[in-house]
Structures are given as structure tokens and as C-alpha cells.
Amino acid sequence: MKKHSRRLILAALCAVALIGWARAADEGTTKEHAHWKGPISFILDHKADLSLTADQESKLTALKADVKKQFETVKADPNFVALKSSIRDARTAGKTDEVKKLHAQMKDLIAKEAPLVSQARESVKGILSKDQMGKLTALRKEARAQRRLNRAAPPTSTDAGTPAVPK
């Protein structure tokens, strides 16, 4: 009887988690990625840390607008929409090899349909100095470490409208 109760509880928890993930997928983003605005925005958000000049800032702002415009056209492409859906399905099914294969296909599609998106990193390297690129690498590592800490932290009262976990 205890095994049956444990399985029932586990099934209920899985169902709740799947509903949450499905809701996040329907909204087009997960909580984890809701804050992410893109790599060029990250650079512009840290313009003081990187000591960007006005010229660099204007070049990055223009590059960001051009990349966004090209990417918007790719996002409307039926092939992109289908790949995105296939990736979501494969991820839900736990098929990591298939997810990697589909991501590679998506990367190829983006490179073909929106070359500026794929070349943005090289464009940024042409705008920033070597010193600024080094600082940017350090800032990205810090941000990545902070995201890992945030994921490991227990939920708070503001996370998905759930009550805080008592400590």
C-alpha cells in the first residue's frame, strides 16, 4: 500500500511540474530565460563596466536593431516554428541527442536566413577592444555563476506566486 501511495504522490508532483512547464512554453519563455534580452543588450547593460565610448554604444545599438530585425523574420519562418516545436517535444521526451541535432539544424537555418545574427559575435569583436572583450568574458562568467546560484536557491514568495518555503 505504501508503494502505491508513493507512486501516486510522485505522479501528482510530476503532473504539477508538467503543467507549469507547459504554461511556461505557452507563454513563449521559461522563468529562467525571462530576463535574457540577448548578448548585445547584456553588453549595453554593462556599458559603464566596459567603459564603452559613445561611438561604440551607437554602433552596438545599431547592430542590435539590425540583428533583431533579421531575427524577427526568421522567427516567422514556418521551418523555424516547426524546429522550435520539435525541440520542445524532444526536450519534454528527454531525447537529448535529438535536441542537439535539432539545435544544429536551427543554427544552420539562422545562419542561412539571418547571417547578421550568426555573425553578431564577430561584429562585436570588431567594435570592442581586446581589453573590453576580456572584461566582457569576466562579466559573462559572473552572470552565469549568479544564474546557477539563483537556480539552486529555494523559491521565494515572488516565484510563480507560490508561498515561500520556511527556513
PyMOL CGO cylinders between C-alpha atoms (Angstrom):
from pymol import cmd
from pymol.cgo import CYLINDER

trace = [
    CYLINDER, 0.00, 0.00, 0.00, 2.88, 2.41, 0.81, 0.3, 1, 1, 1, 1, 1, 1,
    CYLINDER, 2.88, 2.41, 0.81, 4.44, 1.86, -2.62, 0.3, 1, 1, 1, 1, 1, 1,
    CYLINDER, 4.44, 1.86, -2.62, 1.13, 2.70, -4.25, 0.3, 1, 1, 1, 1, 1, 1,
    CYLINDER, 1.13, 2.70, -4.25, 0.82, 5.90, -2.18, 0.3, 1, 1, 1, 1, 1, 1,
    CYLINDER, 0.82, 5.90, -2.18, 4.38, 6.97, -3.04, 0.3, 1, 1, 1, 1, 1, 1,
    CYLINDER, 4.38, 6.97, -3.04, 3.75, 6.38, -6.71, 0.3, 1, 1, 1, 1, 1, 1,
    CYLINDER, 3.75, 6.38, -6.71, 0.51, 8.35, -6.57, 0.3, 1, 1, 1, 1, 1, 1,
    CYLINDER, 0.51, 8.35, -6.57, 2.23, 11.27, -4.84, 0.3, 1, 1, 1, 1, 1, 1,
    CYLINDER, 2.23, 11.27, -4.84, 5.11, 11.14, -7.30, 0.3, 1, 1, 1, 1, 1, 1,
    CYLINDER, 5.11, 11.14, -7.30, 2.69, 11.10, -10.23, 0.3, 1, 1, 1, 1, 1, 1,
    CYLINDER, 2.69, 11.10, -10.23, 0.81, 14.10, -8.81, 0.3, 1, 1, 1, 1, 1, 1,
    CYLINDER, 0.81, 14.10, -8.81, 4.06, 16.06, -8.37, 0.3, 1, 1, 1, 1, 1, 1,
    CYLINDER, 4.06, 16.06, -8.37, 5.11, 15.22, -11.93, 0.3, 1, 1, 1, 1, 1, 1,
    CYLINDER, 5.11, 15.22, -11.93, 1.74, 16.36, -13.24, 0.3, 1, 1, 1, 1, 1, 1,
    CYLINDER, 1.74, 16.36, -13.24, 2.03, 19.68, -11.41, 0.3, 1, 1, 1, 1, 1, 1,
    CYLINDER, 2.03, 19.68, -11.41, 5.55, 20.20, -12.80, 0.3, 1, 1, 1, 1, 1, 1,
    CYLINDER, 5.55, 20.20, -12.80, 4.45, 19.36, -16.34, 0.3, 1, 1, 1, 1, 1, 1,
    CYLINDER, 4.45, 19.36, -16.34, 1.54, 21.79, -16.13, 0.3, 1, 1, 1, 1, 1, 1,
    CYLINDER, 1.54, 21.79, -16.13, 3.95, 24.52, -15.02, 0.3, 1, 1, 1, 1, 1, 1,
    CYLINDER, 3.95, 24.52, -15.02, 6.37, 23.77, -17.84, 0.3, 1, 1, 1, 1, 1, 1,
    CYLINDER, 6.37, 23.77, -17.84, 3.55, 23.65, -20.38, 0.3, 1, 1, 1, 1, 1, 1,
    CYLINDER, 3.55, 23.65, -20.38, 2.26, 27.01, -19.19, 0.3, 1, 1, 1, 1, 1, 1,
    CYLINDER, 2.26, 27.01, -19.19, 5.75, 28.50, -19.49, 0.3, 1, 1, 1, 1, 1, 1,
    CYLINDER, 5.75, 28.50, -19.49, 6.10, 27.04, -23.00, 0.3, 1, 1, 1, 1, 1, 1,
    CYLINDER, 6.10, 27.04, -23.00, 2.74, 28.52, -23.99, 0.3, 1, 1, 1, 1, 1, 1,
    CYLINDER, 2.74, 28.52, -23.99, 3.92, 31.91, -22.79, 0.3, 1, 1, 1, 1, 1, 1,
    CYLINDER, 3.92, 31.91, -22.79, 6.97, 31.51, -25.02, 0.3, 1, 1, 1, 1, 1, 1,
    CYLINDER, 6.97, 31.51, -25.02, 9.56, 31.62, -22.26, 0.3, 1, 1, 1, 1, 1, 1,
    CYLINDER, 9.56, 31.62, -22.26, 10.62, 29.95, -19.07, 0.3, 1, 1, 1, 1, 1, 1,
    CYLINDER, 10.62, 29.95, -19.07, 11.17, 31.83, -15.86, 0.3, 1, 1, 1, 1, 1, 1,
    CYLINDER, 11.17, 31.83, -15.86, 14.88, 31.11, -16.14, 0.3, 1, 1, 1, 1, 1, 1,
    CYLINDER, 14.88, 31.11, -16.14, 15.15, 32.89, -19.50, 0.3, 1, 1, 1, 1, 1, 1,
    CYLINDER, 15.15, 32.89, -19.50, 12.58, 35.63, -18.91, 0.3, 1, 1, 1, 1, 1, 1,
    CYLINDER, 12.58, 35.63, -18.91, 15.31, 38.13, -18.00, 0.3, 1, 1, 1, 1, 1, 1,
    CYLINDER, 15.31, 38.13, -18.00, 17.55, 37.39, -21.00, 0.3, 1, 1, 1, 1, 1, 1,
    CYLINDER, 17.55, 37.39, -21.00, 17.40, 40.10, -23.64, 0.3, 1, 1, 1, 1, 1, 1,
    CYLINDER, 17.40, 40.10, -23.64, 20.33, 38.96, -25.76, 0.3, 1, 1, 1, 1, 1, 1,
    CYLINDER, 20.33, 38.96, -25.76, 24.10, 39.30, -25.80, 0.3, 1, 1, 1, 1, 1, 1,
    CYLINDER, 24.10, 39.30, -25.80, 24.20, 42.80, -27.26, 0.3, 1, 1, 1, 1, 1, 1,
    CYLINDER, 24.20, 42.80, -27.26, 21.75, 44.04, -24.63, 0.3, 1, 1, 1, 1, 1, 1,
    CYLINDER, 21.75, 44.04, -24.63, 23.98, 42.44, -22.00, 0.3, 1, 1, 1, 1, 1, 1,
    CYLINDER, 23.98, 42.44, -22.00, 26.91, 44.48, -23.31, 0.3, 1, 1, 1, 1, 1, 1,
    CYLINDER, 26.91, 44.48, -23.31, 24.86, 47.69, -23.37, 0.3, 1, 1, 1, 1, 1, 1,
    CYLINDER, 24.86, 47.69, -23.37, 23.57, 47.00, -19.84, 0.3, 1, 1, 1, 1, 1, 1,
    CYLINDER, 23.57, 47.00, -19.84, 27.22, 46.85, -18.71, 0.3, 1, 1, 1, 1, 1, 1,
    CYLINDER, 27.22, 46.85, -18.71, 28.43, 49.86, -20.70, 0.3, 1, 1, 1, 1, 1, 1,
    CYLINDER, 28.43, 49.86, -20.70, 29.87, 51.52, -17.59, 0.3, 1, 1, 1, 1, 1, 1,
    CYLINDER, 29.87, 51.52, -17.59, 31.74, 48.35, -16.56, 0.3, 1, 1, 1, 1, 1, 1,
    CYLINDER, 31.74, 48.35, -16.56, 33.14, 48.05, -20.08, 0.3, 1, 1, 1, 1, 1, 1,
    CYLINDER, 33.14, 48.05, -20.08, 33.84, 51.81, -20.42, 0.3, 1, 1, 1, 1, 1, 1,
    CYLINDER, 33.84, 51.81, -20.42, 32.08, 51.98, -23.78, 0.3, 1, 1, 1, 1, 1, 1,
    CYLINDER, 32.08, 51.98, -23.78, 32.58, 55.13, -25.81, 0.3, 1, 1, 1, 1, 1, 1,
    CYLINDER, 32.58, 55.13, -25.81, 29.59, 56.94, -27.32, 0.3, 1, 1, 1, 1, 1, 1,
    CYLINDER, 29.59, 56.94, -27.32, 30.67, 55.67, -30.76, 0.3, 1, 1, 1, 1, 1, 1,
    CYLINDER, 30.67, 55.67, -30.76, 30.83, 52.06, -29.54, 0.3, 1, 1, 1, 1, 1, 1,
    CYLINDER, 30.83, 52.06, -29.54, 27.46, 52.41, -27.88, 0.3, 1, 1, 1, 1, 1, 1,
    CYLINDER, 27.46, 52.41, -27.88, 25.84, 53.77, -31.04, 0.3, 1, 1, 1, 1, 1, 1,
    CYLINDER, 25.84, 53.77, -31.04, 27.40, 51.00, -33.18, 0.3, 1, 1, 1, 1, 1, 1,
    CYLINDER, 27.40, 51.00, -33.18, 26.17, 48.34, -30.75, 0.3, 1, 1, 1, 1, 1, 1,
    CYLINDER, 26.17, 48.34, -30.75, 22.69, 49.87, -30.63, 0.3, 1, 1, 1, 1, 1, 1,
    CYLINDER, 22.69, 49.87, -30.63, 22.50, 49.86, -34.45, 0.3, 1, 1, 1, 1, 1, 1,
    CYLINDER, 22.50, 49.86, -34.45, 23.81, 46.27, -34.59, 0.3, 1, 1, 1, 1, 1, 1,
    CYLINDER, 23.81, 46.27, -34.59, 21.23, 45.20, -32.02, 0.3, 1, 1, 1, 1, 1, 1,
    CYLINDER, 21.23, 45.20, -32.02, 18.41, 46.75, -34.08, 0.3, 1, 1, 1, 1, 1, 1,
    CYLINDER, 18.41, 46.75, -34.08, 19.63, 45.09, -37.30, 0.3, 1, 1, 1, 1, 1, 1,
    CYLINDER, 19.63, 45.09, -37.30, 20.03, 41.69, -35.61, 0.3, 1, 1, 1, 1, 1, 1,
    CYLINDER, 20.03, 41.69, -35.61, 16.59, 41.96, -34.04, 0.3, 1, 1, 1, 1, 1, 1,
    CYLINDER, 16.59, 41.96, -34.04, 15.01, 42.86, -37.39, 0.3, 1, 1, 1, 1, 1, 1,
    CYLINDER, 15.01, 42.86, -37.39, 16.62, 39.87, -39.16, 0.3, 1, 1, 1, 1, 1, 1,
    CYLINDER, 16.62, 39.87, -39.16, 15.77, 37.50, -36.33, 0.3, 1, 1, 1, 1, 1, 1,
    CYLINDER, 15.77, 37.50, -36.33, 12.13, 38.59, -36.33, 0.3, 1, 1, 1, 1, 1, 1,
    CYLINDER, 12.13, 38.59, -36.33, 11.85, 37.48, -39.96, 0.3, 1, 1, 1, 1, 1, 1,
    CYLINDER, 11.85, 37.48, -39.96, 13.43, 34.11, -39.09, 0.3, 1, 1, 1, 1, 1, 1,
    CYLINDER, 13.43, 34.11, -39.09, 11.03, 33.62, -36.17, 0.3, 1, 1, 1, 1, 1, 1,
    CYLINDER, 11.03, 33.62, -36.17, 8.11, 33.96, -38.60, 0.3, 1, 1, 1, 1, 1, 1,
    CYLINDER, 8.11, 33.96, -38.60, 9.57, 31.30, -40.92, 0.3, 1, 1, 1, 1, 1, 1,
    CYLINDER, 9.57, 31.30, -40.92, 7.42, 28.10, -40.77, 0.3, 1, 1, 1, 1, 1, 1,
    CYLINDER, 7.42, 28.10, -40.77, 10.59, 25.96, -40.74, 0.3, 1, 1, 1, 1, 1, 1,
    CYLINDER, 10.59, 25.96, -40.74, 11.84, 27.79, -37.64, 0.3, 1, 1, 1, 1, 1, 1,
    CYLINDER, 11.84, 27.79, -37.64, 8.48, 27.42, -35.91, 0.3, 1, 1, 1, 1, 1, 1,
    CYLINDER, 8.48, 27.42, -35.91, 8.43, 23.69, -36.69, 0.3, 1, 1, 1, 1, 1, 1,
    CYLINDER, 8.43, 23.69, -36.69, 12.01, 23.23, -35.42, 0.3, 1, 1, 1, 1, 1, 1,
    CYLINDER, 12.01, 23.23, -35.42, 11.20, 25.12, -32.23, 0.3, 1, 1, 1, 1, 1, 1,
    CYLINDER, 11.20, 25.12, -32.23, 8.20, 22.88, -31.63, 0.3, 1, 1, 1, 1, 1, 1,
    CYLINDER, 8.20, 22.88, -31.63, 10.23, 19.74, -32.36, 0.3, 1, 1, 1, 1, 1, 1,
    CYLINDER, 10.23, 19.74, -32.36, 12.92, 20.86, -29.91, 0.3, 1, 1, 1, 1, 1, 1,
    CYLINDER, 12.92, 20.86, -29.91, 10.31, 21.44, -27.22, 0.3, 1, 1, 1, 1, 1, 1,
    CYLINDER, 10.31, 21.44, -27.22, 8.79, 17.99, -27.85, 0.3, 1, 1, 1, 1, 1, 1,
    CYLINDER, 8.79, 17.99, -27.85, 12.18, 16.26, -27.84, 0.3, 1, 1, 1, 1, 1, 1,
    CYLINDER, 12.18, 16.26, -27.84, 13.21, 18.07, -24.65, 0.3, 1, 1, 1, 1, 1, 1,
    CYLINDER, 13.21, 18.07, -24.65, 9.95, 17.07, -22.96, 0.3, 1, 1, 1, 1, 1, 1,
    CYLINDER, 9.95, 17.07, -22.96, 10.53, 13.46, -24.01, 0.3, 1, 1, 1, 1, 1, 1,
    CYLINDER, 10.53, 13.46, -24.01, 14.08, 13.58, -22.63, 0.3, 1, 1, 1, 1, 1, 1,
    CYLINDER, 14.08, 13.58, -22.63, 15.68, 12.92, -26.04, 0.3, 1, 1, 1, 1, 1, 1,
    CYLINDER, 15.68, 12.92, -26.04, 18.90, 14.89, -25.55, 0.3, 1, 1, 1, 1, 1, 1,
    CYLINDER, 18.90, 14.89, -25.55, 20.60, 13.60, -28.71, 0.3, 1, 1, 1, 1, 1, 1,
    CYLINDER, 20.60, 13.60, -28.71, 17.63, 14.64, -30.81, 0.3, 1, 1, 1, 1, 1, 1,
    CYLINDER, 17.63, 14.64, -30.81, 17.58, 18.06, -29.11, 0.3, 1, 1, 1, 1, 1, 1,
    CYLINDER, 17.58, 18.06, -29.11, 21.25, 18.57, -30.04, 0.3, 1, 1, 1, 1, 1, 1,
    CYLINDER, 21.25, 18.57, -30.04, 20.58, 17.54, -33.64, 0.3, 1, 1, 1, 1, 1, 1,
    CYLINDER, 20.58, 17.54, -33.64, 17.59, 19.89, -33.89, 0.3, 1, 1, 1, 1, 1, 1,
    CYLINDER, 17.59, 19.89, -33.89, 19.56, 22.76, -32.34, 0.3, 1, 1, 1, 1, 1, 1,
    CYLINDER, 19.56, 22.76, -32.34, 22.23, 22.27, -35.01, 0.3, 1, 1, 1, 1, 1, 1,
    CYLINDER, 22.23, 22.27, -35.01, 19.52, 22.42, -37.70, 0.3, 1, 1, 1, 1, 1, 1,
    CYLINDER, 19.52, 22.42, -37.70, 18.15, 25.60, -36.14, 0.3, 1, 1, 1, 1, 1, 1,
    CYLINDER, 18.15, 25.60, -36.14, 21.62, 27.15, -36.03, 0.3, 1, 1, 1, 1, 1, 1,
    CYLINDER, 21.62, 27.15, -36.03, 22.09, 26.32, -39.75, 0.3, 1, 1, 1, 1, 1, 1,
    CYLINDER, 22.09, 26.32, -39.75, 18.69, 27.82, -40.59, 0.3, 1, 1, 1, 1, 1, 1,
    CYLINDER, 18.69, 27.82, -40.59, 19.51, 31.03, -38.71, 0.3, 1, 1, 1, 1, 1, 1,
    CYLINDER, 19.51, 31.03, -38.71, 22.93, 31.25, -40.41, 0.3, 1, 1, 1, 1, 1, 1,
    CYLINDER, 22.93, 31.25, -40.41, 21.25, 30.89, -43.81, 0.3, 1, 1, 1, 1, 1, 1,
    CYLINDER, 21.25, 30.89, -43.81, 18.22, 33.13, -43.26, 0.3, 1, 1, 1, 1, 1, 1,
    CYLINDER, 18.22, 33.13, -43.26, 19.74, 35.75, -40.94, 0.3, 1, 1, 1, 1, 1, 1,
    CYLINDER, 19.74, 35.75, -40.94, 23.50, 35.90, -41.43, 0.3, 1, 1, 1, 1, 1, 1,
    CYLINDER, 23.50, 35.90, -41.43, 23.81, 39.02, -39.29, 0.3, 1, 1, 1, 1, 1, 1,
    CYLINDER, 23.81, 39.02, -39.29, 22.52, 37.06, -36.29, 0.3, 1, 1, 1, 1, 1, 1,
    CYLINDER, 22.52, 37.06, -36.29, 25.20, 34.40, -36.76, 0.3, 1, 1, 1, 1, 1, 1,
    CYLINDER, 25.20, 34.40, -36.76, 27.91, 37.00, -37.39, 0.3, 1, 1, 1, 1, 1, 1,
    CYLINDER, 27.91, 37.00, -37.39, 26.98, 39.26, -34.46, 0.3, 1, 1, 1, 1, 1, 1,
    CYLINDER, 26.98, 39.26, -34.46, 29.79, 37.88, -32.27, 0.3, 1, 1, 1, 1, 1, 1,
    CYLINDER, 29.79, 37.88, -32.27, 32.40, 38.77, -34.87, 0.3, 1, 1, 1, 1, 1, 1,
    CYLINDER, 32.40, 38.77, -34.87, 30.81, 42.19, -35.31, 0.3, 1, 1, 1, 1, 1, 1,
    CYLINDER, 30.81, 42.19, -35.31, 31.01, 42.80, -31.56, 0.3, 1, 1, 1, 1, 1, 1,
    CYLINDER, 31.01, 42.80, -31.56, 34.68, 41.76, -31.57, 0.3, 1, 1, 1, 1, 1, 1,
    CYLINDER, 34.68, 41.76, -31.57, 35.25, 44.42, -34.23, 0.3, 1, 1, 1, 1, 1, 1,
    CYLINDER, 35.25, 44.42, -34.23, 33.59, 47.09, -32.08, 0.3, 1, 1, 1, 1, 1, 1,
    CYLINDER, 33.59, 47.09, -32.08, 35.11, 46.30, -28.67, 0.3, 1, 1, 1, 1, 1, 1,
    CYLINDER, 35.11, 46.30, -28.67, 38.79, 46.44, -27.77, 0.3, 1, 1, 1, 1, 1, 1,
    CYLINDER, 38.79, 46.44, -27.77, 40.71, 43.37, -26.55, 0.3, 1, 1, 1, 1, 1, 1,
    CYLINDER, 40.71, 43.37, -26.55, 40.59, 44.75, -23.00, 0.3, 1, 1, 1, 1, 1, 1,
    CYLINDER, 40.59, 44.75, -23.00, 36.83, 45.25, -23.22, 0.3, 1, 1, 1, 1, 1, 1,
    CYLINDER, 36.83, 45.25, -23.22, 36.39, 41.72, -24.63, 0.3, 1, 1, 1, 1, 1, 1,
    CYLINDER, 36.39, 41.72, -24.63, 38.33, 40.37, -21.63, 0.3, 1, 1, 1, 1, 1, 1,
    CYLINDER, 38.33, 40.37, -21.63, 36.13, 42.32, -19.22, 0.3, 1, 1, 1, 1, 1, 1,
    CYLINDER, 36.13, 42.32, -19.22, 33.04, 41.10, -21.09, 0.3, 1, 1, 1, 1, 1, 1,
    CYLINDER, 33.04, 41.10, -21.09, 34.16, 37.49, -20.71, 0.3, 1, 1, 1, 1, 1, 1,
    CYLINDER, 34.16, 37.49, -20.71, 34.57, 38.01, -16.97, 0.3, 1, 1, 1, 1, 1, 1,
    CYLINDER, 34.57, 38.01, -16.97, 31.15, 39.68, -16.70, 0.3, 1, 1, 1, 1, 1, 1,
    CYLINDER, 31.15, 39.68, -16.70, 29.51, 36.79, -18.56, 0.3, 1, 1, 1, 1, 1, 1,
    CYLINDER, 29.51, 36.79, -18.56, 31.16, 34.26, -16.25, 0.3, 1, 1, 1, 1, 1, 1,
    CYLINDER, 31.16, 34.26, -16.25, 29.88, 36.20, -13.23, 0.3, 1, 1, 1, 1, 1, 1,
    CYLINDER, 29.88, 36.20, -13.23, 26.36, 36.33, -14.68, 0.3, 1, 1, 1, 1, 1, 1,
    CYLINDER, 26.36, 36.33, -14.68, 26.45, 32.59, -15.45, 0.3, 1, 1, 1, 1, 1, 1,
    CYLINDER, 26.45, 32.59, -15.45, 27.58, 31.80, -11.91, 0.3, 1, 1, 1, 1, 1, 1,
    CYLINDER, 27.58, 31.80, -11.91, 24.83, 34.02, -10.49, 0.3, 1, 1, 1, 1, 1, 1,
    CYLINDER, 24.83, 34.02, -10.49, 22.20, 32.25, -12.59, 0.3, 1, 1, 1, 1, 1, 1,
    CYLINDER, 22.20, 32.25, -12.59, 23.42, 28.89, -11.28, 0.3, 1, 1, 1, 1, 1, 1,
    CYLINDER, 23.42, 28.89, -11.28, 23.14, 30.17, -7.71, 0.3, 1, 1, 1, 1, 1, 1,
    CYLINDER, 23.14, 30.17, -7.71, 19.65, 31.51, -8.38, 0.3, 1, 1, 1, 1, 1, 1,
    CYLINDER, 19.65, 31.51, -8.38, 18.55, 28.15, -9.79, 0.3, 1, 1, 1, 1, 1, 1,
    CYLINDER, 18.55, 28.15, -9.79, 19.91, 26.35, -6.74, 0.3, 1, 1, 1, 1, 1, 1,
    CYLINDER, 19.91, 26.35, -6.74, 18.23, 28.73, -4.27, 0.3, 1, 1, 1, 1, 1, 1,
    CYLINDER, 18.23, 28.73, -4.27, 14.87, 27.73, -2.74, 0.3, 1, 1, 1, 1, 1, 1,
    CYLINDER, 14.87, 27.73, -2.74, 11.83, 29.53, -4.18, 0.3, 1, 1, 1, 1, 1, 1,
    CYLINDER, 11.83, 29.53, -4.18, 10.73, 32.78, -2.63, 0.3, 1, 1, 1, 1, 1, 1,
    CYLINDER, 10.73, 32.78, -2.63, 7.26, 34.20, -2.28, 0.3, 1, 1, 1, 1, 1, 1,
    CYLINDER, 7.26, 34.20, -2.28, 7.61, 36.04, -5.62, 0.3, 1, 1, 1, 1, 1, 1,
    CYLINDER, 7.61, 36.04, -5.62, 8.48, 32.89, -7.59, 0.3, 1, 1, 1, 1, 1, 1,
    CYLINDER, 8.48, 32.89, -7.59, 5.45, 31.84, -9.64, 0.3, 1, 1, 1, 1, 1, 1,
    CYLINDER, 5.45, 31.84, -9.64, 3.05, 33.05, -6.99, 0.3, 1, 1, 1, 1, 1, 1,
    CYLINDER, 3.05, 33.05, -6.99, 3.92, 30.23, -4.60, 0.3, 1, 1, 1, 1, 1, 1,
    CYLINDER, 3.92, 30.23, -4.60, 4.34, 30.75, -0.89, 0.3, 1, 1, 1, 1, 1, 1,
    CYLINDER, 4.34, 30.75, -0.89, 7.86, 30.99, 0.49, 0.3, 1, 1, 1, 1, 1, 1,
    CYLINDER, 7.86, 30.99, 0.49, 9.44, 27.86, 1.85, 0.3, 1, 1, 1, 1, 1, 1,
    CYLINDER, 9.44, 27.86, 1.85, 10.08, 28.29, 5.60, 0.3, 1, 1, 1, 1, 1, 1,
    CYLINDER, 10.08, 28.29, 5.60, 13.75, 28.02, 6.61, 0.3, 1, 1, 1, 1, 1, 1,
]
cmd.load_cgo(trace, "trace")
